[in-house]
Amino acid sequence: MTATTQRAASTLPVGAAKRAAVQAMFDRIAPRYDVLNRLLTGGLDQRWRRIALDAIAVGPGDAVLDLACGTGNLAEQAIARGADALGIDFARGMLRGAQRRRVSARFAQADAAALPLPDSSIDAVVCGFALRNFTALPPVFAELARVLTPGGRIALLDVDRPPSRLVAAGHSLYFDRVVPRIGGWLSDRSAYAYLPRSTSYLPAEPALLAMLRDAGFRDVHKRRFLLGAAQLLTARRAGTVR
Ligand SMILES: C[S@@+](CC[C@H](N)C(=O)[O-])C[C@H]1O[C@@H](n2cnc3c(N)ncnc32)[C@H](O)[C@@H]1O
């Protein structure tokens, strides 16, 4: 962790305070969430979602969980591939956004660490830009291992900090300064200031990959996008494929 990310981490909420703050924040920014995402990433967010679905070959007949689905962008793309998608999120405002967009998946309000799903009932889990928002990762990864069929696939997308110092400096200028400003003009300044700071919740790569292995995942792989500004984690639940 750099000095900057250490400073950011020390002022961020944890535990129950984090859960309440994150839920209230997404309820607040839901109405303009998609517009801001497209604008701030130049549309790359949707391209990365497509790559995530490609990476684990989501296709016809798959029972897909879009975890922390927000307004259902990943569920929508999964449905377009012939999958049967369920979106779960704890922020009612974000789920209303999915309804407004008429995404034809099923949706439920629940916490990622307590999924209202039977064991071994899901073929693939996709999750977009939510890892750093969870209160703790190991309980969520354990839930994913529980609800997935043996051999079931996961594709977890999130932001990241570029490893090159030069690229990181340019990235920081955009992410830490420009994003909060644009977010403030068009939506909610405090939420879009939290967005870059929340990256410091993410464990470093070796710890993150180890958490997935400890939860019972195999073939754990990380891929970087845009010189390391975003990451995609893919893996398979251990066990014999039916
Ligand atoms: C940055 S948004 C991403 C939304 C969507 N996945 C996407 O790709 O646009 C993060 C989402 O995670 C949800 N979230 C955060 N913590 C959660 C939790 N513990 N349980 C369920 N949803 C959660 C938020 O409500 C929010 O909708």
The ligand as an SDF file (V2000), in Angstrom:
LIG
                    3D

 27 29  0  0  0  0  0  0  0  0999 V2000
  -20.3740    0.1840   -8.1150 C   0  0  0  0  0  0  0  0  0  0  0  0
  -21.9480   -0.5650   -7.9770 S   0  0  0  0  0  0  0  0  0  0  0  0
  -21.8840   -1.7940   -9.2350 C   0  0  0  0  0  0  0  0  0  0  0  0
  -23.2390   -2.1680   -9.7810 C   0  0  0  0  0  0  0  0  0  0  0  0
  -23.2100   -3.1860  -10.9210 C   0  0  0  0  0  0  0  0  0  0  0  0
  -22.6280   -4.4250  -10.5280 N   0  0  0  0  0  0  0  0  0  0  0  0
  -22.4950   -2.6430  -12.1350 C   0  0  0  0  0  0  0  0  0  0  0  0
  -21.6780   -3.3730  -12.7310 O   0  0  0  0  0  0  0  0  0  0  0  0
  -22.7910   -1.5120  -12.5400 O   0  0  0  0  0  0  0  0  0  0  0  0
  -21.7590   -1.5320   -6.5180 C   0  0  0  0  0  0  0  0  0  0  0  0
  -23.0490   -2.2110   -6.1000 C   0  0  0  0  0  0  0  0  0  0  0  0
  -22.7570   -3.0870   -5.0100 O   0  0  0  0  0  0  0  0  0  0  0  0
  -23.8940   -3.0910   -4.1670 C   0  0  0  0  0  0  0  0  0  0  0  0
  -23.4800   -3.6310   -2.8700 N   0  0  0  0  0  0  0  0  0  0  0  0
  -22.4780   -3.1850   -2.0840 C   0  0  0  0  0  0  0  0  0  0  0  0
  -22.3750   -3.9340   -0.9810 N   0  0  0  0  0  0  0  0  0  0  0  0
  -23.3310   -4.8990   -1.0720 C   0  0  0  0  0  0  0  0  0  0  0  0
  -23.7080   -5.9790   -0.2490 C   0  0  0  0  0  0  0  0  0  0  0  0
  -23.0860   -6.2220    0.9090 N   0  0  0  0  0  0  0  0  0  0  0  0
  -24.7040   -6.7810   -0.6480 N   0  0  0  0  0  0  0  0  0  0  0  0
  -25.3450   -6.5380   -1.8280 C   0  0  0  0  0  0  0  0  0  0  0  0
  -25.0520   -5.5150   -2.6450 N   0  0  0  0  0  0  0  0  0  0  0  0
  -24.0400   -4.7040   -2.2810 C   0  0  0  0  0  0  0  0  0  0  0  0
  -24.3260   -1.6310   -4.1500 C   0  0  0  0  0  0  0  0  0  0  0  0
  -25.6240   -1.4440   -3.6920 O   0  0  0  0  0  0  0  0  0  0  0  0
  -24.1350   -1.2540   -5.6180 C   0  0  0  0  0  0  0  0  0  0  0  0
  -25.3020   -1.4440   -6.3690 O   0  0  0  0  0  0  0  0  0  0  0  0
  1  2  1  0
  2  3  1  0
  2 10  1  0
  3  4  1  0
  4  5  1  0
  5  6  1  0
  5  7  1  0
  7  8  2  0
  7  9  1  0
 10 11  1  0
 11 12  1  0
 11 26  1  0
 12 13  1  0
 13 14  1  0
 13 24  1  0
 14 15  1  0
 14 23  1  0
 15 16  2  0
 16 17  1  0
 17 18  1  0
 17 23  2  0
 18 19  1  0
 18 20  2  0
 20 21  1  0
 21 22  2  0
 22 23  1  0
 24 25  1  0
 24 26  1  0
 26 27  1  0
M  CHG  2   2   1   9  -1
M  END
$$$$
